[in-house]
Amino acid sequence: MKPLVVEEVIHYLSHRWGRKYDFRLFKRGKYLYFQMMWGFLGQESFPLNEDEYKNSIAEKIEILNRCGYSDEVRDWLKSVNSRPRLGRAVSLQLKINGKMKEFLI
């Protein structure tokens, strides 16, 4: 299992949608959700600069890598057809595994 890296995620975003979308990671019930949000780097109202954006992505993919989700996320980024729209994120639902339980309180 090859870990995801920030540049790889940005590559998928830029080549598939032409935008560097933001992501959110959260838990609901027995699932972890990796959501591609409608806000993107370069958007006038986007609150992060390039370095902050990369750090934000890095924090999220570090958790995903450590918990063994890198292949699922990579496959999803390569194949998801939807694109986020204002007020509507695109979600990847991941079943919480034993490694992920260590991160949750």
N, C-alpha and C positions, 0 to 999 in steps of 0.2 A: 504494500500500500504506500504509494508515493504521497507525501504531504503536499497540500495546496500552498502556494505562495502568492503574495499580494499581486505581483506582476502578472501571474497567470489569470487570476480573477479579473483584473482590469482588462487583460487581453480579450477574454470572452465577452465582457461587457461592451468594450469599444467595437469589436468586430461584429457582434450580433446586433447590437442596438444603437451603436454610435454615441452612447452616453455612459458615464461612469456613475451608475446608480448606487445609492446608499443601501445598507443592509441593517436588519434588526434581527436579533436572536432572542427568543423567549420560550419559556416552558408553559404549557397548558395541559394539565392532566398527565397522561402517560407519554406525551409527545413534546419534542423540541421542534420549534419552527424557525427556519432560516428564511427570512422574508426580504425580498428585493423591493425596496421602497420606491416611491415615485420621485423623490428628491434626487438630484444628481449634481455632481461637481460641475461648476460653471454656471449653474442656474442662479439667477440674481438673488433669490431668497435662500439659497443653500448656505447654512451657517459655518461650514468648514472650508479651510484653505486646503491646498493639495497635500501638504504634510499631515495635517490633522485627519484628512480623509484616509490616507494610506495607513496611518496609525489605527484608526477606527476599524478598517477592514482587517488589519493584521491581528488585532485583539480577538475579533470574532473567528477568524480562520484558525487561530492558535487553539481555541477551545475545540473547534470542529476536528482539527488534526489530532489533538491529544485523545479525543474520544473515539477516533476511528471512523469518522464520517467523510473523510476527504474524497474517497471514490464516489460515494453517493452524490456529494455536492458537485463534484467535477462533471459527472454524467448529467446531472440536472442542468448545470450551466450550459452544457453543450447542446442540450435537447429541448429545453423549455421553450414553448412557442409564444407564450403570453408575454406581454410587456406591461410594466406597472403603469397605471393611470392615476390621475389625481384622486386621492382618497381610496385607492384600491391597490394594495400590494400584491405581489406574486409570491406564493409560499411553497416551500419544500417542507413537508412533514417528515420528521425523523423519529422513529421509536426510541425512547430513552433506553440506553444500554447500561451495563454495569459500570463502565468507565465514566459515563456522564453523571451517574448518581453521585460520584465523588465531588463533582463541582456544585451540586445542588445542596441547599441547606434545608 
